[in-house]
């Protein structure tokens, strides 16, 4: 395996792990909806239920923040993998 492929593979694999953890935290967030709030009411909104204390308990909002950070980390890792692939190709 070349250095180019190795670096890009490690970065993209880390991105996949971060994305999987983001999805898991998003699912945990849904378990902390306030009573009477349906999945559709919390999710299918223009704002996505982002930082809405009227939809989620404090623990659910913490999972939401964690999911957002992990999702952003996944995107950054994938961009770094792409940049490493291009940079090491030369």
Order of alpha helices (4+ residues) and beta strands (2+ residues): alpha-alpha-alpha
